[in-house]
Amino acid sequence: SMGVFVLLALIASTRDAAIAYLTMPMVIGAFVVFKCFVLFTHFFSGKTYSLNRMETLRANWFLCNGVFFNCFLDVFAGQFQLLGLMSEQYLLVDPRYKHGLFNDAGQSVFMTSLIELLLQSPLCLATYWGYHHNASWRPVTELTVCILHLSGIWWMYLPEAICGFPHLKDTADLNFEFKFIHVLYYWFG
């Protein structure tokens, strides 16, 4: 997910812009959803099981992906452009987000965002819940999410690479120059 690395750009932004971003209703809403799902999983949906360190890390990875990266960042900040400063950063990383479904430049990005919203986010949250409740179906949701992550990379970036990065020429490091801006926005994003 590009979300983690786009967050680095926010750190480099001005203090006022960061405060304005962090106090947006959509951002506060993401943290509320996160906290409510944790409370639901641990206190309102039956007995939870003790996880070892690796299981805890994996479960938390699915929780963060389900709430922040797949849903609020990639979909709401990237595709729907609803998160101000974060949305601006997404357009720097991948300008195809501005095109949408009815333009060939934006179709793969739009479809990937729909998969994230409708399948990956809910399955990530189900996997998190499944870890904590020792659900027998948890390996299936875990595998499905991982396959969807890989598939999203495949159909979002492979066509772009095959065609010579026609939509990413401004941000992509096609000459492998490793300038700071390219490392931040392309290699990490």
Contact map, one row per residue, 1 for C-alpha under 8 A:
111100000000000000000000000000000000000000000000000000000000000000001100010000000000000000000000000000000000000000000000000000000000000000000000000000000000000000000000000000000000000000001
111111000000000000000000000000000000000000000000000000000000000000001000010000000000000000000000000000000000000000000000000000000000000000000000000000000000000000000000000000000000000000011
111111100000000000000000000000000000000000000000000000000000000000011000110000000000000000000000000000000000000000000000000000000000000000000000000000000000000000000000000000000000000000001
111111110000000000000000000000000000000000000000000000000000000000001000000000000000000000000000000000000000000000000000000000000000000000000000000000000000000000000000000000000000000000000
011111111000000000000000000000000000000000000000000000000000000000000000000000000000000000000000000000000000000000000000000000000000000000000000000000000000000000000000000000000000000110011
011111111100000000000000000000000000000000000000000000000000000000000000000000000000010011001000000000000000000000000000000000000000000000000000000000000000000000000000000000000000000010001
001111111110000000000000000000000000000000000000000000000000000000000000000000000000010000000000000000000000000000000000000000000000000000000000000000000000000000000000000000000000000000000
000111111111000000000000000000000000000000000000000000000000000000000000000000000000000000000000000000000000000000000000000000000000000000000000000000000000000000000000000000000000000100000
000011111111100000000000000000000000000000000000000000000000000000000000000000000000000010000000000000000000000000000000000000000000000000000000000000000000000000000000000000000000000100000
000001111111100001000000000000000000000000000000000000000000000000000000000000000000110000000000000000000000000000000000000000000000000000000000000000000000000000000000000000000000000000000
000000111111110001000000000000000000000000000000000000000000000000000000000000000000000000000000000000000000000000000000000000000000000000000000000000000000000000000000000000000000000000000
000000011111110000000000000000000000000000000000000000000000000000000000000000000000000000000000000000000000000000000000000000000000000000000000000000000000000000000000000000000000000000000
000000001111111011000000000000000000000000000000000000000000000000000000000000000000000000000000000000000000000000000000000000000000000000000000000000000000000000000000000000000000000000000
000000000011111111000000000000000000000000000000000000000000000000000000000000000000000000000000000000000000000000000000000000000000000000000000000000000000000000000000000000000000000000000
000000000000111111100000000000000000000000000000000000000000000000000000000000000000000000000000000000000000000000000000000000000000000000000000000000000000000000000000000000000000000000000
000000000000011111110000000000000000000000000000000000000000000000000000000000000000000000000000000000000000000000000000000000000000000000000000000000000000000000000000000000000000000000000
000000000000111111111000000000000000000000000000000000000000000000000000000000000000100000000000000000000000000000000000000000000000000000000000000000000000000000000000000000000000000000000
000000000110111111111100000000000000000000000000000000000000000000000000000000000000000000000000000000000000000000000000000000000000000000000000000000000000000000000000000000000000000000000
000000000000001111111110000000000000000000000000000000000000000000000000000000000000000000000000000000000000000000000000000000000000000000000000000000000000000000000000000000000000000000000
000000000000000111111111000000000000000000000000000000000000000000000000000000000000000000000000000000000000000000000000000000000000000000000000000000000000000000000000000000000000000000000
000000000000000011111111001000000000000000000000000000000000000000000000000000000011110000000000000000000000000000000000000000000000000000000000000000000000000000000000000000000000000000000
000000000000000001111111001100000000000000000000000000000000000000000000000000000000000000000000000000000000000000000000000000000000000000000000000000000000000000000000000000000000000000000
000000000000000000111111101100000000000000000000000000000000000000000000000000000000000000000000000000000000000000000000000000000000000000000000000000000000000000000000000000000000000000000
000000000000000000011111111100000000000000000000000000000000000000000000000000000010000000000000000000000000000000000000000000000000000000000000000000000000000000000000000000000000000000000
000000000000000000000011111110000000000000000000000000000000000000000000000000000000000000000000000000000000000000000000000000000000000000000000000000000000000000000000000000000000000000000
000000000000000000000001111111000000000000000000000000000000000000000000000000000110000000000000000000000000000000000000000000000000000000000000000000000000000000000000000000000000000000000
000000000000000000001111111111100000000000000000000000000000000000000001000000000010000000000000000000000000000000000000000000000000000000000000000000000000000000000000000000000000000000000
000000000000000000000111111111110000000000000000000000000000000000000000000000000000000000000000000000000000000000000000000000000000000000000000000000000000000000000000000000000000000000000
000000000000000000000000111111111000000000000000000000000000000000000000000000000000000000000000000000000000000000000000000000000000000000000000000000000000000000000000000000000000000000000
000000000000000000000000011111111100000000000000000000000000000000110001000000000000000000000000000000000000000000000000000000000000000000000000000000000000000000000000000000000000000000000
000000000000000000000000001111111110000000000000000000000000000000000000000000000000000000000000000000000000000000000000000000000000000000000000000000000000000000000000000000000000000000000
000000000000000000000000000111111111000000000000000000000000000000000000000000000000000000000000000000000000000000000000000000000000000000000000000000000000000000000000000000000000000000000
000000000000000000000000000011111111100000000000000000000000000000100000000000000000000000000000000000000000000000000000000000000000000000000000000000000000000000000000000000000000000000000
000000000000000000000000000001111111110000000000000000000000001100100000000000000000000000000000000000000000000000000000000000000000000000000000000000000000000000000000000000000000000000000
000000000000000000000000000000111111111000000000000000000000000000000000000000000000000000000000000000000000000000000000000000000000000000000000000000000000000000000000000000000000000000000
000000000000000000000000000000011111111100000000000000000000000000000000000000000000000000000000000000000000000000000000000000000000000000000000000000000000000000000000000000000000000000000
000000000000000000000000000000001111111110000000000000000000000000000000000000000000000000000000000000000000000000000000000000000000000000000000000000000000000000000000000000000000000000000
000000000000000000000000000000000111111111000000000000000000000000000000000000000000000000000000000000000000000000000000000000000000000000000000000000000000000000000000000000000000000000000
000000000000000000000000000000000011111111110000000000000000000000000000000000000000000000000000000000000000000000000000000000000000000000000000000000000000000000000000000000000000000000000
000000000000000000000000000000000001111111111000000000000000000000000000000000000000000000000000000000000000000000000000000000000000000000000000000000000000000000000000000000000000000000000
000000000000000000000000000000000000111111111101000000000000000000000000000000000000000000000000000000000000000000000000000000001001000000000000000000000000000000000000000000000000000000000
000000000000000000000000000000000000011111111111000000000000000000000000000000000000000000000000000000000000000000000000000000000001000000000000000000000000000000000000000000000000000000000
000000000000000000000000000000000000001111111100000000000000000000000000000000000000000000000000000000000000000000000000000000000000000000000000000000000000000000000000000000000000000000000
000000000000000000000000000000000000001111111100000000000000000000000000000000000000000000000000000000000000000000000000000000000000000000000000000000000000000000000000000000000000000000000
000000000000000000000000000000000000000111111110000000000000000000000000000000000000000000000000000000000000000000000000000000000000000000000000000000000000000000000000000000000000000000000
000000000000000000000000000000000000000011111111000000000000000000000000000000000000000000000000000000000000000000000000000000000000100000000000000000000000000000000000000000000000000000000
000000000000000000000000000000000000000001001111100000000000000000000000000000000000000000000000000000000000000000000000000000000000100000000000000000000000000000000000000000000000000000000
000000000000000000000000000000000000000011000111110000000000000000000000000000000000000000000000000000000000000000000000000000000001110000000000000000000000000000000000000000000000000000000
000000000000000000000000000000000000000000000011111000000000000000000000000000000000000000000000000000000000000000000000000000000011110000000000000000000000000000000000000000000000000000000
000000000000000000000000000000000000000000000001111100000000000000000000000000000000000000000000000000000000000000000000000000000001000000000000000000000000000000000000000000000000000000000
000000000000000000000000000000000000000000000000111111110000000000000000000000000000000000000000000000000000000000000000000000000011000000000000000000000000000000000000000000000000000000000
000000000000000000000000000000000000000000000000011111110000000000000000000000000000000000000000000000000000000000000000000000000000000000000000000000000000000000000000000000000000000000000
000000000000000000000000000000000000000000000000001111111000000000000000000000000000000000000000000000000000000000000000000000000000000000000000000000000000000000000000000000000000000000000
000000000000000000000000000000000000000000000000001111111100000000000000000000000000000000000000000000000000000000000000000000000000000000000000000000000000000000000000000000000000000000000
000000000000000000000000000000000000000000000000001111111110000000000000000000000000000000000000000000000000000000000000000000000010000000000000000000000000000000000000000000000000000000000
000000000000000000000000000000000000000000000000001111111111000000000000000000000000000000000000000000000000000000000000000000000000000000000000000000000000000000000000000000000000000000000
000000000000000000000000000000000000000000000000000011111111100000000000000000000000000000000000000000000000000000000000000000000000000000000000000000000000000000000000000000000000000000000
000000000000000000000000000000000000000000000000000001111111110000000000000000000000000000000000000000000000000000000000000000000000000000000000000000000000000000000000000000000000000000000
000000000000000000000000000000000000000000000000000000111111111000000000000000000000000000000000000000000000000000000000000000110011000000000000000000000000000000000000000000000000000000000
000000000000000000000000000000000000000000000000000000011111111100000000000000000000000000000000000000000000000000000000000000010000000000000000000000000000000000000000000000000000000000000
000000000000000000000000000000000000000000000000000000001111111110000000000000000000000000000000000000000000000000000000000000000000000000000000000000000000000000000000000000000000000000000
000000000000000000000000000000000000000000000000000000000111111111000000000000000000000000000000000000000000000000000000000110110000000000000000000000000000000000000000000000000000000000000
000000000000000000000000000000000100000000000000000000000011111111100000000000000000000000000000000000000000000000000000000110010000000000000000000000000000000000000000000000000000000000000
000000000000000000000000000000000100000000000000000000000001111111111000000000000000000000000000000000000000000000000000000000000000000000000000000000000000000000000000000000000000000000000
000000000000000000000000000000000000000000000000000000000000111111111110000000000000000000000000000000000000000000000000100100000000000000000000000000000000000000000000000000000000000000000
000000000000000000000000000000000000000000000000000000000000011111111110000000000000000000000000000000000000000000000001111110000000000000000000000000000000000000000000000000000000000000000
000000000000000000000000000001001100000000000000000000000000001111111111000000000000000000000000000000000000000000000000100010000000000000000000000000000000000000000000000000000000000000000
001000000000000000000000000001000000000000000000000000000000000111111111100000000000000000000000000000000000000000000000000000000000000000000000000000000000000000000000000000000000000000000
111100000000000000000000000000000000000000000000000000000000000111111111110000000000000000000000000000000000000000000000000000000000000000000000000000000000000000000000000000000000000000000
100000000000000000000000000000000000000000000000000000000000000011111111111000000000000000000000000000000000000010011001100000000000000000000000000000000000000000000000000000000000000000000
000000000000000000000000000000000000000000000000000000000000000011111111111100000000000000000000000000000000000000011000100000000000000000000000000000000000000000000000000000000000000000000
000000000000000000000000001001000000000000000000000000000000000000111111111110000000000000000000000000000000000000000000000000000000000000000000000000000000000000000000000000000000000000000
001000000000000000000000000000000000000000000000000000000000000000011111111111000000010000000000000000000000000000000000000000000000000000000000000000000000000000000000000000000000000000000
111000000000000000000000000000000000000000000000000000000000000000001111111111100000000000000000000000000000000010010000000000000000000000000000000000000000000000000000000000000000000000000
000000000000000000000000000000000000000000000000000000000000000000000111111111110000000000000000000000000000000011011000000000000000000000000000000000000000000000000000000000000000000000000
000000000000000000000000000000000000000000000000000000000000000000000011111111111110000000000000000000000000000000000000000000000000000000000000000000000000000000000000000000000000000000000
000000000000000000000000000000000000000000000000000000000000000000000001111111111111011001000000000000000000000000000000000000000000000000000000000000000000000000000000000000000000000000000
000000000000000000000000000000000000000000000000000000000000000000000000111111111100011001100000100000000000000000000000000000000000000000000000000000000000000000000000000000000000000000000
000000000000000000000000000000000000000000000000000000000000000000000000011111111000000000000000110100000000110010000000000000000000000000000000000000000000000000000000000000000000000000000
000000000000000000000000000000000000000000000000000000000000000000000000001111111100000000000000000000000000000000000000000000000000000000000000000000000000000000000000000000000000000000000
000000000000000000000000000000000000000000000000000000000000000000000000000111111111001100000000000000000000000000000000000000000000000000000000000000000000000000000000000000000000000000000
000000000000000000000000010000000000000000000000000000000000000000000000000111011111001000000000000000000000000000000000000000000000000000000000000000000000000000000000000000000000000000000
000000000000000000001001011000000000000000000000000000000000000000000000000110001111111000000000000000000000000000000000000000000000000000000000000000000000000000000000000000000000000000000
000000000000000000001000000000000000000000000000000000000000000000000000000010001111111100000000000000000000000000000000000000000000000000000000000000000000000000000000000000000000000000000
000000000100000010001000000000000000000000000000000000000000000000000000000000000011111110000000000000000000000000000000000000000000000000000000000000000000000000000000000000000000000000000
000001100100000000001000000000000000000000000000000000000000000000000000100011000011111111000000000000000000000000000000000000000000000000000000000000000000000000000000000000000000000000000
000000000000000000000000000000000000000000000000000000000000000000000000000011001111111111100000000000000000000000000000000000000000000000000000000000000000000000000000000000000000000000000
000000000000000000000000000000000000000000000000000000000000000000000000000000001001111111110000000000000000000000000000000000000000000000000000000000000000000000000000000000000000000000000
000001001000000000000000000000000000000000000000000000000000000000000000000000000000111111111000000000000000000000000000000000000000000000000000000000000000000000000000000000000000000000000
000001000000000000000000000000000000000000000000000000000000000000000000000011000000011111111110100000000000000000000000000000000000000000000000000000000000000000000000000000000000000000000
000000000000000000000000000000000000000000000000000000000000000000000000000001000000001111111111110000000000000000000000000000000000000000000000000000000000000000000000000000000000000000000
000000000000000000000000000000000000000000000000000000000000000000000000000000000000000111111110000000000000000000000000000000000000000000000000000000000000000000000000001000000000000010000
000001000000000000000000000000000000000000000000000000000000000000000000000000000000000011111110000000000000000000000000000000000000000000000000000000000000000000000000001000000000000011001
000000000000000000000000000000000000000000000000000000000000000000000000000000000000000001111111100000000000000000000000000000000000000000000000000000000000000000000011001000000000000000000
000000000000000000000000000000000000000000000000000000000000000000000000000000000000000001111111111000000000000000000000000000000000000000000000000000000000000000000011000000000000000000000
000000000000000000000000000000000000000000000000000000000000000000000000000000000000000000100111111100001100100000000000000000000000000000000000000000000000000000000011000000000000000000000
000000000000000000000000000000000000000000000000000000000000000000000000000001100000000001100111111100000100110000000000000000000000000000000000000000000000000000000000000000000000000000000
000000000000000000000000000000000000000000000000000000000000000000000000000000100000000000100011111100000100000000000000000000000000000000000000000000000000000000000000000000000000000000000
000000000000000000000000000000000000000000000000000000000000000000000000000000000000000000000011111111101110000000000000000000000000000000000000000000000000000000000000000000000000000000000
000000000000000000000000000000000000000000000000000000000000000000000000000000100000000000000001111111101110110000000000000000000000000000000000000000000000000000000000000000000000000000000
000000000000000000000000000000000000000000000000000000000000000000000000000000000000000000000000001111110110011000000000000000000000000000000000000000000000000000000000000000000000000000000
000000000000000000000000000000000000000000000000000000000000000000000000000000000000000000000000001111110110000000000000000000000000000000000000000000000000000000000000000000000000000000000
000000000000000000000000000000000000000000000000000000000000000000000000000000000000000000000000001111111110000000000000000000000000000000000000000000000000000000000000000000000000000000000
000000000000000000000000000000000000000000000000000000000000000000000000000000000000000000000000000011111111000000000000000000000000000000000000000000000000000000000000000000000000000000000
000000000000000000000000000000000000000000000000000000000000000000000000000000000000000000000001001100111111000000000000000000000000000000000000000000000000000000000010000000000000000000000
000000000000000000000000000000000000000000000000000000000000000000000000000000000000000000000001111111111111110000000000000000000000000000000000000000000000000000000000000000000000000000000
000000000000000000000000000000000000000000000000000000000000000000000000000000000000000000000000001111111111111000000000000000000000000000000000000000000000000000000000000000000000000000000
000000000000000000000000000000000000000000000000000000000000000000000000000000000000000000000000000000011111111100000000000000000000000000000000000000000011000000000000000000000000000000000
000000000000000000000000000000000000000000000000000000000000000000000000000000100000000000000001100100000111111110000000000000000000000000000000000000000001000000000000000000000000000000000
000000000000000000000000000000000000000000000000000000000000000000000000000000100000000000000000100110000111111111000000000000000000000000000000000000000000000000000000000000000000000000000
000000000000000000000000000000000000000000000000000000000000000000000000000000000000000000000000000010000011111111100000000000000000000000000000000000000000000000000000000000000000000000000
000000000000000000000000000000000000000000000000000000000000000000000000000000000000000000000000000000000001111111110000000000000000000000000000000000010011000000000000000000000000000000000
000000000000000000000000000000000000000000000000000000000000000000000100011000100000000000000000000000000000111111111000000000000000000000000000000000000000000000000000000000000000000000000
000000000000000000000000000000000000000000000000000000000000000000000000001000000000000000000000000000000000011111111110000000000000000000000000000000000000000000000000000000000000000000000
000000000000000000000000000000000000000000000000000000000000000000000000000000000000000000000000000000000000001111111111000000000000000000000000000100000000000000000000000000000000000000000
000000000000000000000000000000000000000000000000000000000000000000000110011000000000000000000000000000000000000111111111100000000000000000000000000000000000000000000000000000000000000000000
000000000000000000000000000000000000000000000000000000000000000000000110001000000000000000000000000000000000000011111111110000000000000000000000000000000000000000000000000000000000000000000
000000000000000000000000000000000000000000000000000000000000000000000000000000000000000000000000000000000000000001111111110000000000000000000000000000000000000000000000000000000000000000000
000000000000000000000000000000000000000000000000000000000000000000000000000000000000000000000000000000000000000001111111111000000000000000000000000000000000000000000000000000000000000000000
000000000000000000000000000000000000000000000000000000000000000001000100000000000000000000000000000000000000000000111111111100000000000000000000100110000000000000000000000000000000000000000
000000000000000000000000000000000000000000000000000000000000000011100110000000000000000000000000000000000000000000011111111110000000000000000000000000000000000000000000000000000000000000000
000000000000000000000000000000000000000000000000000000000000000001000000000000000000000000000000000000000000000000001111111111000000000000000000000000000000000000000000000000000000000000000
000000000000000000000000000000000000000000000000000000000000000001000000000000000000000000000000000000000000000000000011111111100000000000001101100000000000000000000000000000000000000000000
000000000000000000000000000000000000000000000000000000000000011011000000000000000000000000000000000000000000000000000001111111110000000000001100100000000000000000000000000000000000000000000
000000000000000000000000000000000000000000000000000000000000011001100000000000000000000000000000000000000000000000000000111111111000000000000000000000000000000000000000000000000000000000000
000000000000000000000000000000000000000000000000000000000000000000000000000000000000000000000000000000000000000000000000011111111100000001001000000000000000000000000000000000000000000000000
000000000000000000000000000000000000000000000000000000000010010000000000000000000000000000000000000000000000000000000000001111111110000001101100000000000000000000000000000000000000000000000
000000000000000000000000000000000000000000000000000000000011011000000000000000000000000000000000000000000000000000000000000111111111000000000000000000000000000000000000000000000000000000000
000000000000000000000000000000000000000010000000000000000000000000000000000000000000000000000000000000000000000000000000000011111111100000000000000000000000000000000000000000000000000000000
000000000000000000000000000000000000000000000000000000000000000000000000000000000000000000000000000000000000000000000000000001111111111111000000000000000000000000000000000000000000000000000
000000000000000000000000000000000000000000000000101000100010000000000000000000000000000000000000000000000000000000000000000000111111111001000000000000000000000000000000000000000000000000000
000000000000000000000000000000000000000011000001111000000010000000000000000000000000000000000000000000000000000000000000000000011111111000000000000000000000000000000000000000000000000000000
000000000000000000000000000000000000000000000111100000000000000000000000000000000000000000000000000000000000000000000000000000001111111000000000000000000000000000000000000000000000000000000
000000000000000000000000000000000000000000000001100000000000000000000000000000000000000000000000000000000000000000000000000000000111111101000000000000000000000000000000000000000000000000000
000000000000000000000000000000000000000000000000000000000000000000000000000000000000000000000000000000000000000000000000000000000111111111000000000000000000000000000000000000000000000000000
000000000000000000000000000000000000000000000000000000000000000000000000000000000000000000000000000000000000000000000000000000000100011111100000000000000000000000000000000000000000000000000
000000000000000000000000000000000000000000000000000000000000000000000000000000000000000000000000000000000000000000000000000000000100001111111000000000000000000000000000000000000000000000000
000000000000000000000000000000000000000000000000000000000000000000000000000000000000000000000000000000000000000000000000000001100110011111111100000000000000000000000000000000000000000000000
000000000000000000000000000000000000000000000000000000000000000000000000000000000000000000000000000000000000000000000000000000100000000111111110000000000000000000000000000000000000000000000
000000000000000000000000000000000000000000000000000000000000000000000000000000000000000000000000000000000000000000000000000000000000000011111111000000000000000000000000000000000000000000000
000000000000000000000000000000000000000000000000000000000000000000000000000000000000000000000000000000000000000000000000001101100000000011111111100000000000000000000000000000000000000000000
000000000000000000000000000000000000000000000000000000000000000000000000000000000000000000000000000000000000000000000000001100100000000001111111110000000000000000000000000000000000000000000
000000000000000000000000000000000000000000000000000000000000000000000000000000000000000000000000000000000000000000000000000000000000000000111111111000000000000000000000000000000000000000000
000000000000000000000000000000000000000000000000000000000000000000000000000000000000000000000000000000000000000000000000001000000000000000011111111100000000000000000000000000000000000000000
000000000000000000000000000000000000000000000000000000000000000000000000000000000000000000000000000000000000000000000001001100000000000000001111111110000000000000000000000000000000000000000
000000000000000000000000000000000000000000000000000000000000000000000000000000000000000000000000000000000000000000000000000000000000000000000111111111000000000000000000000000000000000000000
000000000000000000000000000000000000000000000000000000000000000000000000000000000000000000000000000000000000000000000000000000000000000000000011111111100000000000000000000000000000000000000
000000000000000000000000000000000000000000000000000000000000000000000000000000000000000000000000000000000000000000100001000000000000000000000001111111110000000000000000000000000000000000000
000000000000000000000000000000000000000000000000000000000000000000000000000000000000000000000000000000000000000000000001000000000000000000000000111111111000000000000000000000000000000000000
000000000000000000000000000000000000000000000000000000000000000000000000000000000000000000000000000000000000000000000000000000000000000000000000011111111100000000000000000000000000000000000
000000000000000000000000000000000000000000000000000000000000000000000000000000000000000000000000000000000000000000000000000000000000000000000000001111111110000000000000000000000000000000000
000000000000000000000000000000000000000000000000000000000000000000000000000000000000000000000000000000000000000100000000000000000000000000000000000111111111000000000000000000000000000000000
000000000000000000000000000000000000000000000000000000000000000000000000000000000000000000000000000000000000000000000000000000000000000000000000000011111111110000000000000000000000000000000
000000000000000000000000000000000000000000000000000000000000000000000000000000000000000000000000000000000000000000000000000000000000000000000000000001111111111000000000000000000000000000000
000000000000000000000000000000000000000000000000000000000000000000000000000000000000000000000000000000000001000100000000000000000000000000000000000000111111111000000000000000000000000000000
000000000000000000000000000000000000000000000000000000000000000000000000000000000000000000000000000000000001100100000000000000000000000000000000000000011111111100000000000000000000000000000
000000000000000000000000000000000000000000000000000000000000000000000000000000000000000000000000000000000000000000000000000000000000000000000000000000001111111110000000000000000000000000000
000000000000000000000000000000000000000000000000000000000000000000000000000000000000000000000000000000000000000000000000000000000000000000000000000000001111111111000000000000000000000000000
000000000000000000000000000000000000000000000000000000000000000000000000000000000000000000000000000000000000000000000000000000000000000000000000000000000111111111100000000000000000000000000
000000000000000000000000000000000000000000000000000000000000000000000000000000000000000000000000000000000000000000000000000000000000000000000000000000000001111111111110000000000000000000000
000000000000000000000000000000000000000000000000000000000000000000000000000000000000000000000000000000000000000000000000000000000000000000000000000000000000111111111000000000000000000000000
000000000000000000000000000000000000000000000000000000000000000000000000000000000000000000000000000000000000000000000000000000000000000000000000000000000000011111111000000000000000000000000
000000000000000000000000000000000000000000000000000000000000000000000000000000000000000000000000000000000000000000000000000000000000000000000000000000000000001111111100000000000000000000000
000000000000000000000000000000000000000000000000000000000000000000000000000000000000000000000000000000000000000000000000000000000000000000000000000000000000000111111100000000000000000000000
000000000000000000000000000000000000000000000000000000000000000000000000000000000000000000000000000000000000000000000000000000000000000000000000000000000000000111111111100100000000000000000
000000000000000000000000000000000000000000000000000000000000000000000000000000000000000000000000000000000000000000000000000000000000000000000000000000000000000100111111100000000000000000000
000000000000000000000000000000000000000000000000000000000000000000000000000000000000000000000111000000001000000000000000000000000000000000000000000000000000000100001111110000000000000000000
000000000000000000000000000000000000000000000000000000000000000000000000000000000000000000000111000000000000000000000000000000000000000000000000000000000000000000001111111100000000000000000
000000000000000000000000000000000000000000000000000000000000000000000000000000000000000000000000000000000000000000000000000000000000000000000000000000000000000000001111111111000000000000000
000000000000000000000000000000000000000000000000000000000000000000000000000000000000000000000000000000000000000000000000000000000000000000000000000000000000000000000011111100000000000000000
000000000000000000000000000000000000000000000000000000000000000000000000000000000000000000011100000000000000000000000000000000000000000000000000000000000000000000000001111110000000010011000
000000000000000000000000000000000000000000000000000000000000000000000000000000000000000000000000000000000000000000000000000000000000000000000000000000000000000000001001111111000000010011000
000000000000000000000000000000000000000000000000000000000000000000000000000000000000000000000000000000000000000000000000000000000000000000000000000000000000000000000000101111111100011001100
000000000000000000000000000000000000000000000000000000000000000000000000000000000000000000000000000000000000000000000000000000000000000000000000000000000000000000000000100111111000000000000
000000000000000000000000000000000000000000000000000000000000000000000000000000000000000000000000000000000000000000000000000000000000000000000000000000000000000000000000000011111000000000000
000000000000000000000000000000000000000000000000000000000000000000000000000000000000000000000000000000000000000000000000000000000000000000000000000000000000000000000000000011111100000000000
000000000000000000000000000000000000000000000000000000000000000000000000000000000000000000000000000000000000000000000000000000000000000000000000000000000000000000000000000011111110010000000
000000000000000000000000000000000000000000000000000000000000000000000000000000000000000000000000000000000000000000000000000000000000000000000000000000000000000000000000000010011111011000000
000000000000000000000000000000000000000000000000000000000000000000000000000000000000000000000000000000000000000000000000000000000000000000000000000000000000000000000000000000001111111000000
000000000000000000000000000000000000000000000000000000000000000000000000000000000000000000000000000000000000000000000000000000000000000000000000000000000000000000000000000000000111111100000
000000000000000000000000000000000000000000000000000000000000000000000000000000000000000000000000000000000000000000000000000000000000000000000000000000000000000000000000000000000011111111000
000000000000000000000000000000000000000000000000000000000000000000000000000000000000000000000000000000000000000000000000000000000000000000000000000000000000000000000000001110001111111111100
000000000000000000000000000000000000000000000000000000000000000000000000000000000000000000000000000000000000000000000000000000000000000000000000000000000000000000000000000010000111111111110
000010011000000000000000000000000000000000000000000000000000000000000000000000000000000000000000000000000000000000000000000000000000000000000000000000000000000000000000000000000001111111111
000011000000000000000000000000000000000000000000000000000000000000000000000000000000000000011000000000000000000000000000000000000000000000000000000000000000000000000000001100000000111111111
000000000000000000000000000000000000000000000000000000000000000000000000000000000000000000001000000000000000000000000000000000000000000000000000000000000000000000000000001110000000111111111
000000000000000000000000000000000000000000000000000000000000000000000000000000000000000000000000000000000000000000000000000000000000000000000000000000000000000000000000000010000000011111111
010010000000000000000000000000000000000000000000000000000000000000000000000000000000000000000000000000000000000000000000000000000000000000000000000000000000000000000000000000000000001111111
111011000000000000000000000000000000000000000000000000000000000000000000000000000000000000001000000000000000000000000000000000000000000000000000000000000000000000000000000000000000000111111
